[in-house]
Amino acid sequence: PGKVTLLELEQIYWVNPVVSINSEAKDAVEKATRIVKQVADGDMPVYGINTGFGKLSGIRIPPEQTALLQ
């Protein structure tokens, strides 16, 4: 768990097997998604979520455009 070999990645690419994640991992991803969405829609600037990157980090991205940033 938590590690993927190059052979496994190759099989995912070429063989197209069914892959899944366990319910704990799915719950964690869904929770993180909700948090990122709240931040992106909020007023507080958060680097890389609703601001630019690097030299553009001071540029605020409007909520309706944050999906384009990702």
N, C-alpha and C positions, 0 to 999 in steps of 0.2 A: 504493500500500500504506500502511495506517495511517490513511487518511482516508476518510470517507464523506460524500458530499454530501447535502443535503436531498432532492434529486431521487431519489437512490439509496434513501434511507430511505423516501420516499413509495412507490417501486416495491416495496420489500420489504413494506410494509404492505398496499398495494392489490393488487398483482399476484401476490404470494406466489411469487417465483422460487426456484429452487434456489440456496442459498448454501453456501459451503464455506470452510474455512480450510486453509492449507498445513500440511504435516506438522510443520514447525518450530514454528509457532504452536500446533498441537495438542499437541505434546510439552511446550511451555512451560506451557500451561494445565494439563495433567495433572500436571506436576511441582509447580506452585503449589498445585493441589488437594491433593496428598499432604502438602505442607508445612503447609497450613492445617489439615488433618485431624489431623496429628500434634500441632500446637500446641493445637488445640481439645480433644484428648483428654489432653493433658499436664497437669502440675501447675503450670507457670509461667503466671501471668496475663499475657495479651497483650491490650491495649486493643482492644475491638471484636470480638475473636474469641471470647474466653471471659470477657469482662467486659462490664459495661454501658457506656453512652456518656455523655459529659458528666458531670453531677453524679452519675450512677450508675456511674461508671467504677471505683469501689471495690468494686462488687458482683460477686462471682465467679459465673459461670454454670456450673452442673454440666454435665459432658460430655454427658449424655443430653438436655440442653436447648439445646446450642449451635446445632443446626440450626434451631431456632425463632428464634433471634436473627438469623440470616442472612436 
